Structures are given as C-alpha cells and as structure tokens.
C-alpha cells in the first residue's frame, strides 16, 4: 500500500486549550519553521503553513470564510495578506512568483512575509476563545528557537522581528471580523534557544511545567536529538551532562524529500514542478499532465505517491547514515530522541533501523503528549520552559521585595 501524500503536507491546527501560565504574563511559545508556524499560549495550541500572499488593499472575497482562513491587515499600509493554508492554495503548479530565498533563505527574517507570519503567530496566541481571554495588561513573553548551528548568528535577527510595536489586525475563520492588536514587546521579553532543546524540555517537563520523576537521566546520560524538520535536519547531543555538539544540515529534511520527489516526477512524467507548489499537490495526491498541439489540448492526472515514497525513503536513509557517521554508530549513547514533522513521517522506519543498536532506547519527542502531533514537540518545550523560568523569576522577585 502506498503512503498517504496528505500526511506529508504542512498541518493547519487551531485547538483552544487551557495551558499552565504565570500571573501577570502572557507567555507564547513560537516555532517559525521553513514549512510551518507552531505555537503554544495560555489558551491555545496552533499551527499553520509559513506562507503569506499580499492581496492588496481591497481584495474581494466570495462566500463564508472556512475555518483555516487567516487574513492579516497592516494597520499602516492597509494592505491585506492571506496567511497559511489558503494562501498556499492560491499558488498554481506553474507559479514562479515566490523565490526560494524568500521562502527558505537564512535572511528571510527581514522579508515582509516573515513579519506577517510572525505577527499572525502572535495573534493566534492572543485571540480570545472559550479557554481564556488575553489580558491586555499582561506582559507578552516570546520563547522561540533556532536550528543549533544558526542560534548564535541569527538570534539578533529573530529578536528584531519580535521586539517591536506591532500594530495590525487579524481575521480568521473563527472571528466575525478583524481583531485589532497594538502590542509592544520588549527586547528583554524575547528568548531564544536551540530548537532540539525544546524537545529536551518537552520530554523532561509535565503539563504543569514541573520536572518529571526520573527526567534528570536525560541531562546526565549520553543522549542524541534527531530533529528532522522541513528546512533543516538538526542533531544535538548531550554527553556527560554538557552539550557536546550541535549540527544543522539543509539536505536531509522534508524540503529535500520534496525536491527529490520533483526530480522523480520530471524523470518519470516529464513535468516540471517547483518544490513550493508541492503542498497543494500533496493534498490532492496527484499532478496534472497537459498535452498541447496545433488545435488540440488534453489533460489528465497521475498519482505521485510512489515517487514521494521513493524520495522519502532515499532521504531518510541518507539522514540515518549521517547520524551513524557523525556519532560513530551510536555506541556511546543511551537515548535517541526523535522529533520534528519529518521524523514523524519516518517514525516506523527510524524505530526499526535504530532498534538494532542493542543498548539504545528510542524515545518519541511527544512521549509526554502522545495525542499531540510531533510537529509540536519543540514548541511545547519552549512554552513549558518559559513558564517554568517566569515562575522562578517571580518567586525570586517576591523574595527580594519582602
């Protein structure tokens, strides 16, 4: 049986949830990946594709918005952007309007699109719902993360994005109209960690941001984090209680899978497909093949599941070999933690492959939240970590002033 191509598509989620928080603060965990934005806040868990399209100042819409709709309005320019899944649906198979650098480049922090998706993430973390209302007097504290190899160089840039006075409005499929935001986030309230550290916190902390019994073993044993996302494949290991190495590779994640799939589609079917169009093709599970000639035109569709499965298997094997080569066959390690959306797609194959290492215990990154998709492993850890940190800071402040 072929794989389900829809399982490889970037997820869209909005789930009202009562999460542990801290009085006087409004913490938001945000993981802005190359594929999707994932978030945790005191009243919600959410995710949407990292894509937005500028519709101009007065776009026309027909019918009722569906539940995936996210519209962003810049309160200064009045321009409206469509964000997430519905923005991706507007890309045609022959679209060339969005460059690879804008979508996947290291310098994307300073693009308009990145500002829009970051603010949309903040907004979804602050929207009122049945699990709580955002309190305007509360300080917003952002905890985010970066690939390990980029953290030192890119922390300033991602902090610039969040530390600002944000004036904008958001309309979603859940709101009747636009909700306006005027949020001032201070630089001291933007915190950045390595992405795999988020999963470390997620496997070590419970839903109340308290350390789980026995969690200390993760910090004192030799442990590797296998974080396969969309744009990067990150490796992060702790040896004898200290961070030993942090590596990020751009040629082993879901982007590499989709690029490999595009090559196979061209080789087998003669159709050129740009990787950024693949999200829509994954949802349909097929491509359209056109035949044109003098006075004739015809088209038909063909499935891509076999090409996608072959591409996924090839990239997965390369990623496994990279881990084995980097860590000398894992003979010195006790735990291997699997995390990230691409690792979720490879989960069965990874478990089977690494189960042959006798002394190694394999841990899924969502072990403490099995009902949550593995795309949330890092951001759940961001959120619980910042709540724990804010709680400790509040207790210290109280002691100092008494």
C-alpha positions as CSV (number, residue, x, y, z in Angstrom):
1,X,0.0,0.0,0.0
2,X,1.4,3.4,-1.0
3,X,1.8,6.2,1.6
4,X,-0.8,8.9,2.1
5,X,0.6,12.0,0.5
6,X,-1.6,14.2,2.7
7,X,0.4,13.0,5.7
8,X,3.4,14.9,4.3
9,X,1.5,18.2,3.9
10,X,2.1,21.0,6.4
11,X,-0.5,20.9,9.1
12,X,-3.1,23.5,9.9
13,X,-4.4,23.4,13.6
14,X,-6.2,25.7,16.0
15,X,-7.1,24.0,19.3
16,X,-8.4,26.0,22.2
17,X,-6.5,24.6,25.2
18,X,-6.0,25.7,28.8
19,X,-2.3,25.6,29.3
20,X,-0.4,26.4,32.5
21,X,0.6,30.1,32.7
22,X,2.0,32.7,35.1
23,X,0.2,35.6,36.7
24,X,0.9,39.0,35.1
25,X,2.5,37.4,32.0
26,X,1.2,36.1,28.7
27,X,3.8,33.6,27.5
28,X,3.8,32.5,23.9
29,X,6.0,29.7,22.5
30,X,6.5,30.1,18.8
31,X,8.4,27.9,16.4
32,X,8.6,29.5,13.0
33,X,9.9,26.8,10.7
34,X,10.5,26.9,7.0
35,X,7.3,24.9,6.5
36,X,5.0,25.9,9.3
37,X,4.5,28.2,12.3
38,X,3.7,26.2,15.5
39,X,2.5,27.9,18.7
40,X,1.5,27.4,22.4
41,X,-0.1,30.1,24.5
42,X,-2.2,30.1,27.7
43,X,-5.4,29.4,25.8
44,X,-4.4,27.7,22.5
45,X,-2.2,25.3,20.5
46,X,-2.0,26.1,16.8
47,X,-0.1,25.6,13.6
48,X,-0.3,27.0,10.0
49,X,1.9,26.9,6.9
50,X,4.7,29.5,6.8
51,X,3.4,31.3,3.7
52,X,1.5,34.5,3.1
53,X,0.3,36.3,0.0
54,X,-0.2,40.0,-0.4
55,X,-3.7,40.6,-1.8
56,X,-3.5,44.4,-1.9
57,X,-5.8,46.9,-0.2
58,X,-9.3,46.0,-1.3
59,X,-9.5,42.3,-2.2
60,X,-12.9,40.8,-2.9
61,X,-13.9,37.5,-1.2
62,X,-16.9,35.4,-2.0
63,X,-18.8,33.1,0.3
64,X,-18.2,32.4,4.0
65,X,-14.5,32.0,5.2
66,X,-13.6,28.5,6.1
67,X,-12.0,27.6,9.4
68,X,-8.5,27.7,8.0
69,X,-8.8,31.3,6.9
70,X,-6.3,33.8,8.3
71,X,-6.3,37.3,7.0
72,X,-3.7,39.9,8.2
73,X,-4.2,43.6,7.7
74,X,-1.4,46.1,8.1
75,X,-2.8,49.0,10.1
76,X,-0.4,51.5,8.4
77,X,-0.5,50.5,4.7
78,X,-4.0,48.9,4.9
79,X,-2.7,46.0,2.7
80,X,-4.3,42.6,3.4
81,X,-2.3,39.4,3.3
82,X,-3.8,35.9,3.2
83,X,-1.8,33.6,5.6
84,X,-1.3,29.9,5.8
85,X,-3.1,27.1,4.0
86,X,-5.5,29.2,2.0
87,X,-2.5,31.4,0.8
88,X,-0.8,28.2,-0.4
89,X,-3.9,27.1,-2.3
90,X,-3.5,30.3,-4.4
91,X,-0.2,29.0,-5.8
92,X,-0.6,27.4,-9.2
93,X,1.6,24.5,-10.4
94,X,3.3,26.9,-12.9
95,X,3.8,29.7,-10.3
96,X,7.2,31.4,-10.3
97,X,6.4,34.5,-8.2
98,X,7.9,33.3,-4.9
99,X,11.6,32.9,-4.8
100,X,13.4,30.1,-3.0
101,X,15.4,32.7,-1.0
102,X,12.3,34.4,0.3
103,X,10.8,31.1,1.5
104,X,13.9,29.2,2.6
105,X,16.8,31.7,2.8
106,X,18.7,32.4,6.1
107,X,17.9,36.2,5.6
108,X,14.1,35.7,5.5
109,X,13.8,37.4,8.9
110,X,13.8,40.8,7.1
111,X,11.2,40.0,4.5
112,X,7.6,41.2,4.7
113,X,6.3,37.7,4.5
114,X,8.3,36.7,7.7
115,X,6.9,39.7,9.6
116,X,3.4,38.8,8.5
117,X,3.6,35.1,9.6
118,X,5.4,36.0,12.9
119,X,2.6,38.5,13.7
120,X,-0.1,36.1,12.7
121,X,1.5,33.6,15.2
122,X,1.5,36.2,18.0
123,X,-2.2,37.0,17.2
124,X,-3.3,33.4,17.3
125,X,-1.6,33.1,20.6
126,X,-3.6,36.1,21.9
127,X,-7.0,35.6,20.4
128,X,-9.8,35.2,22.9
129,X,-11.6,31.8,23.0
130,X,-13.5,29.5,25.3
131,X,-10.3,28.6,27.1
132,X,-9.4,32.1,28.2
133,X,-9.1,35.8,27.2
134,X,-5.8,37.6,26.6
135,X,-5.3,40.2,29.3
136,X,-4.0,43.4,27.8
137,X,-2.1,44.4,30.9
138,X,-0.1,41.2,30.9
139,X,3.4,41.3,29.5
140,X,3.9,39.2,26.4
141,X,7.0,37.0,26.6
142,X,8.0,35.2,23.5
143,X,10.1,32.0,23.7
144,X,11.3,30.8,20.3
145,X,14.1,28.7,18.9
146,X,16.6,28.4,16.0
147,X,18.5,25.5,14.4
148,X,21.5,24.8,16.6
149,X,24.1,25.8,14.1
150,X,22.3,29.2,13.4
151,X,21.5,30.2,17.0
152,X,24.5,32.4,17.7
153,X,24.4,34.2,14.4
154,X,20.6,34.6,14.0
155,X,19.4,35.4,17.5
156,X,19.7,39.1,16.9
157,X,17.7,39.0,13.7
158,X,14.8,36.9,15.1
159,X,14.7,39.1,18.2
160,X,14.4,42.2,15.9
161,X,11.3,40.6,14.4
162,X,9.5,40.1,17.7
163,X,10.8,43.1,19.7
164,X,8.7,45.8,18.2
165,X,5.5,47.8,18.5
166,X,3.1,45.6,16.4
167,X,0.0,47.4,15.0
168,X,-2.1,45.1,12.8
169,X,-5.4,43.3,12.6
170,X,-6.3,39.6,12.1
171,X,-9.4,38.0,10.9
172,X,-9.8,34.2,11.0
173,X,-12.5,31.6,10.2
174,X,-13.3,31.8,13.9
175,X,-13.8,35.5,14.2
176,X,-16.7,37.6,12.9
177,X,-14.5,40.5,11.8
178,X,-11.0,41.9,12.2
179,X,-9.5,41.9,15.6
180,X,-7.0,44.8,16.1
181,X,-3.7,44.4,18.0
182,X,-1.4,47.1,19.3
183,X,1.3,45.1,21.1
184,X,4.6,46.4,22.4
185,X,7.0,43.5,23.0
186,X,10.3,44.5,24.7
187,X,13.6,43.0,23.7
188,X,14.1,41.5,27.2
189,X,10.9,39.5,26.7
190,X,12.2,37.7,23.6
191,X,14.0,34.5,24.4
192,X,15.8,32.1,22.0
193,X,17.0,28.6,22.5
194,X,18.2,25.8,20.2
195,X,15.3,24.0,18.6
196,X,16.1,20.5,19.8
197,X,16.4,21.9,23.4
198,X,12.7,22.5,23.1
199,X,12.1,18.7,22.7
200,X,14.5,18.1,25.6
201,X,12.3,20.3,27.8
202,X,9.2,18.6,26.4
203,X,10.3,15.1,27.4
204,X,11.5,16.4,30.8
205,X,8.5,18.6,31.9
206,X,4.9,17.7,32.6
207,X,1.9,19.8,31.6
208,X,2.4,22.0,34.7
209,X,5.9,22.8,33.7
210,X,7.3,20.7,36.5
211,X,10.2,18.3,36.2
212,X,9.0,14.7,35.7
213,X,10.2,12.0,38.0
214,X,13.4,10.5,36.5
215,X,13.8,13.2,33.9
216,X,17.3,14.0,35.3
217,X,18.5,10.9,33.4
218,X,18.1,12.8,30.1
219,X,20.5,15.5,31.3
220,X,23.1,13.2,32.8
221,X,23.2,10.4,30.2
222,X,24.6,10.5,26.7
223,X,21.6,11.5,24.5
224,X,21.1,12.5,20.9
225,X,18.2,14.5,19.5
226,X,17.3,13.6,15.9
227,X,15.2,16.7,14.8
228,X,14.1,16.3,11.2
229,X,12.0,19.3,10.2
230,X,11.3,20.9,6.8
231,X,14.2,23.1,6.1
232,X,16.9,21.6,8.4
233,X,17.8,18.3,9.9
234,X,19.3,19.1,13.4
235,X,21.4,17.0,15.6
236,X,22.0,17.9,19.2
237,X,23.7,15.7,21.7
238,X,24.5,15.9,25.4
239,X,27.4,13.9,26.8
240,X,28.2,13.7,30.5
241,X,25.8,16.5,31.3
242,X,27.1,19.0,28.8
243,X,26.2,19.9,25.2
244,X,28.8,18.1,23.1
245,X,27.8,19.1,19.5
246,X,25.2,21.0,17.6
247,X,24.8,20.4,13.9
248,X,22.3,21.6,11.3
249,X,22.0,20.2,7.7
250,X,19.9,21.6,5.0
251,X,19.9,18.5,2.7
252,X,18.1,15.9,4.9
253,X,14.6,17.4,5.8
254,X,11.2,17.4,4.2
255,X,12.4,20.1,1.7
256,X,15.0,17.6,0.4
257,X,12.3,15.0,0.2
258,X,10.0,17.2,-1.9
259,X,12.9,18.3,-4.1
260,X,13.8,14.7,-4.7
261,X,10.2,13.9,-5.5
262,X,10.1,16.8,-8.0
263,X,13.1,15.3,-9.8
264,X,11.4,11.9,-9.9
265,X,8.2,13.4,-11.3
266,X,10.2,15.1,-14.1
267,X,12.2,11.9,-14.9
268,X,9.1,9.7,-14.9
269,X,6.4,12.1,-16.3
270,X,8.3,14.9,-17.9
271,X,6.5,17.6,-15.7
272,X,8.5,20.4,-14.1
273,X,7.2,21.1,-10.6
274,X,8.6,23.7,-8.2
275,X,9.0,22.5,-4.6
276,X,7.0,25.4,-3.1
277,X,4.0,24.2,-5.2
278,X,4.2,20.7,-3.7
279,X,2.0,21.4,-0.7
280,X,-1.1,21.6,-3.0
281,X,0.0,18.6,-4.9
282,X,0.4,16.6,-1.7
283,X,-3.2,17.4,-0.7
284,X,-4.5,16.1,-4.0
285,X,-2.0,13.3,-4.3
286,X,-1.7,13.8,-8.0
287,X,-0.3,16.1,-10.7
288,X,-1.9,17.3,-13.8
289,X,-0.2,16.4,-17.1
290,X,-1.1,18.5,-20.1
291,X,-0.7,17.7,-23.8
292,X,-0.9,20.6,-26.3
293,X,-0.5,20.7,-30.0
294,X,-1.9,22.5,-33.0
295,X,-5.6,22.7,-32.4
296,X,-5.6,20.1,-29.7
297,X,-5.5,20.2,-25.9
298,X,-5.9,17.5,-23.4
299,X,-5.0,16.8,-19.7
300,X,-5.1,14.0,-17.2
301,X,-3.9,13.4,-13.7
302,X,-1.5,10.8,-12.3
303,X,-0.7,9.9,-8.7
304,X,2.6,10.8,-7.1
305,X,2.5,8.5,-4.0
306,X,5.1,6.1,-5.4
307,X,7.5,8.9,-6.4
308,X,7.1,10.5,-2.9
309,X,7.6,7.3,-1.1
310,X,10.8,6.5,-3.0
311,X,12.1,10.1,-2.4
312,X,11.2,9.9,1.3
313,X,13.0,6.5,1.7
314,X,16.1,7.8,0.0
315,X,16.4,10.9,2.1
316,X,15.6,9.0,5.3
317,X,18.5,6.6,4.6
318,X,20.9,9.5,4.0
319,X,19.8,11.1,7.3
320,X,20.3,7.8,9.1
321,X,23.8,7.3,7.6
322,X,24.7,10.9,8.6
323,X,23.7,10.1,12.3
324,X,25.7,6.9,12.2
325,X,28.8,8.5,10.7
326,X,28.6,11.6,13.0
327,X,28.2,9.6,16.2
328,X,30.4,6.5,15.4
329,X,27.5,4.1,15.2
330,X,25.9,5.5,18.4
331,X,27.8,3.0,20.6
332,X,28.4,5.6,23.3
333,X,24.8,6.8,23.6
334,X,21.9,5.6,25.7
335,X,18.9,7.6,24.3
336,X,17.9,8.7,20.9
337,X,15.0,11.2,20.8
338,X,13.1,11.5,17.5
339,X,11.3,14.8,16.9
340,X,10.0,17.1,14.1
341,X,7.4,16.6,11.4
342,X,9.7,14.8,9.0
343,X,10.8,12.4,11.8
344,X,7.1,11.7,12.3
345,X,6.7,10.7,8.7
346,X,9.8,8.4,9.1
347,X,8.9,7.1,12.5
348,X,8.4,3.4,11.8
349,X,11.4,3.2,9.6
350,X,13.6,5.0,12.1
351,X,12.4,2.8,15.0
352,X,13.1,-0.3,13.0
353,X,16.6,0.9,11.9
354,X,17.8,2.1,15.3
355,X,16.3,-0.8,17.2
356,X,19.2,-2.9,16.0
357,X,21.5,-0.9,18.3
358,X,21.1,-3.0,21.4
359,X,21.8,-0.6,24.2
360,X,19.9,2.4,22.7
361,X,16.5,3.5,23.9
362,X,14.4,5.3,21.3
363,X,12.1,8.0,22.6
364,X,9.5,9.8,20.5
365,X,9.6,13.5,21.2
366,X,5.9,13.5,22.1
367,X,6.2,10.8,24.8
368,X,4.5,13.1,27.3
369,X,1.8,14.3,24.9
370,X,1.1,11.4,22.6
371,X,-2.2,13.0,21.4
372,X,-0.2,15.9,20.0
373,X,1.4,15.7,16.6
374,X,5.2,15.6,16.7
375,X,5.4,19.0,15.0
376,X,4.6,20.4,18.4
377,X,7.5,18.7,20.3
378,X,9.8,21.7,20.2
379,X,7.3,24.4,20.8
380,X,5.7,22.6,23.7
381,X,9.1,22.6,25.3
382,X,9.6,26.3,24.5
383,X,6.4,27.1,26.2
384,X,6.8,24.9,29.3
385,X,10.4,26.1,29.7
386,X,9.5,29.8,29.6
387,X,6.6,29.3,32.0
388,X,8.9,27.5,34.4
389,X,11.5,30.2,34.1
390,X,8.9,33.0,34.6
391,X,7.6,31.2,37.7
392,X,11.1,31.0,39.2
393,X,11.8,34.7,38.4
394,X,8.5,35.7,40.0
395,X,9.5,33.8,43.2
396,X,12.9,35.4,43.3
397,X,11.4,38.9,42.8
398,X,8.9,38.2,45.6
399,X,11.7,37.2,48.0
400,X,13.8,40.3,47.1
401,X,10.9,42.6,47.8
402,X,10.0,41.0,51.1
